[in-house]
Amino acid sequence: MRRYTVILHPAEESGYWVEVPALPGCYSQGESVEEAVAKAREAIETHLEALSQDGQGIPDDQDLVRPLRAREIVRKLEAAGYRLRRQVGSHGLHKQAGSRRGWKT
């Protein structure tokens, strides 16, 4: 089986949902991370079978995934409301106040 990048999102109420960027329309969900990823594998298999039966080409994950430079990552995080705080010997990443999903490293 081919390998595809999946993006795991926390669901609004509970659990998680998963998207597969290389396969538009391929989504899954589960109550735990493990369940969501396992169901994503099943969704990928089903999606690829449907594409094959319809005579469509099978997308390659690497067509969509590309490495990002550090500046691109910082810009994307800042656009999402994060700010990078640099300290001697370490880096801290903080979500702006008022966000429900704070992230601190």
N, C-alpha and C positions, 0 to 999 in steps of 0.2 A: 504494500500500500504506500502511496505517496505521503509525504509529510506536508502539513499545512500549518501556518501560523494561526492561532486562535487568540481572540481577545476576550478576557473574562471581565464581566461587569457585575457589580453588586446590583441585585434587583431592588426596586423601590420598597417593596413590602418585606420580602425575605428571600433568601436563596441567591442564585446567580444566573445570569444569562450569558451566552457565548455567541460570538460572531466569528465568521471565517471570511476575512477580507478578500481572499482570492476567489471565493465562491459566492458571488452576490445572491442573497436570498437564503443562504445556509446559516441557520440559527439553531440554538438549543438552549435548554435551561435545566436547572437542578437545584435541589435544596442545599447541597454541599458542593464544594469545589470539585471533589472527586466525582460526584454524580454528574455535575454539569459537563466536566471534561469527558467522561465516559459516554454521555449522550451526544456530545459533539462528535466523537469518533463515529458513532452510528449515523449521525446526520450527514457527515462527510461521505461515508460509504454510500448512503442512499442518494445523495446529491450527485455523486460521480456516476452511479448506475443510471440515473435518469438522464444525465447529459449524454452518456454513451448510447443509451437506447434511442435518444432523439437525434443521434448522429452529429452531435456538437463536439467540438474539441474540448479536451480536458485542460483547464488552466493550470499553469505552473505557479506555485507560490512565489518563486523568486522573481517573477515578473512584477510583483507588487512590493516586495520587501526590499528595502535598500538601507544601507547603513546611514545613520545621521551623524553629522558633526556635532561637537559639543555646543557650539553656538546655536545650531538649529534646535537642539533639545532645550536649551535655556529659554529661547524665544517661545517655544511651544508651551513650556511650563509657565512662563510669565503670562502668556495669553490666557492660560487656564486659571490664573489667579495665584500662582505660586511665586515666591521670590527667593532668590538664592542669596544666602548670607554667608560670606566667606570669613573664616576665622583662621588664625595661625594654626596649621596642623590638621584642620578639619573643614568640612563643608556642611552647612545645614540647609535643609530645604523645608520651607514652612508655607502652609496655605494661609492666605489672608484671613483675618478675623471675620467671623460671621459665617464661615463655611461649615457645613455639616460633616464633611469628610476631610478632616485635618490630616496632614501627612507630615511626619517629622522624622528626619534621619540625622 
